[in-house]
């Protein structure tokens, strides 16, 4: 296992001559790189933030000449393993190789019009001379400045050898970093760092957000399913009530029909009885009249 290098404060406690470190000139088109650098810094800082033996930065220079601090190079982002992160941050304005005891292991540049040629030329040569294990370049234009959107190289016997760049069916590109054990990925819109085993982003905030969205979706689905079940039960209840009402109405209609038929039958029977009584009454009247006539004739 590698041993974390511990810095001493003896050198940094010296009073430095003004000429030792001059303010660098500002890159005029630096804002063009800003969002990409912020994204990359966020992902890789998050990956190593709990490691006290890893130093990550996108804001300081790597100084490589103990006699002249102005001999320096400024990657857009770099990582050094097996160092004392707290000591570097507490004591150095820059990453001084002679004090940290080693060269950074990883450097990444983001393309801009004013820096692209240097990133492909002198910076690349210098990183190889210094012994930076991996050198990566990202071009958010899709390759207008570097010739390709993403490139990674590993130092082999003093020379950089390219990693294979994979182009997916959707046009996105990815490449594997052996040093970091991650996949760098660009889909034409956003740069990401992926876990090579799962293919998912290493950004814990995005993972947590995805988990939250999945949980929220499941909760919403469960709520909608419960509401749908309640609606179905309500519809079934209403259907049952409607069926009961229809059956009650049918029963009432049948009862009304039976009542009407009974009333009609009673009316017919009443008329028939009245007719019979009337006939019987006429018959009695006729018999009485006949008897009167007969008595009159007999008398």
PyMOL commands that set and color helices and strands:
alter all, ss='L'
color gray80, all
select helices_A, chain A and resi 18-20+31-48+85-91+97-100+116-120+122-130+204-298
alter helices_A, ss='H'
color red, helices_A
select strands_A, chain A and resi 54-57+62-63+72-73+77-81+95-96+106-110+134-138+150-156+159-162+166-167+173-177+182-186+191-194
alter strands_A, ss='S'
color yellow, strands_A
deselect
rebuild
show_as cartoon
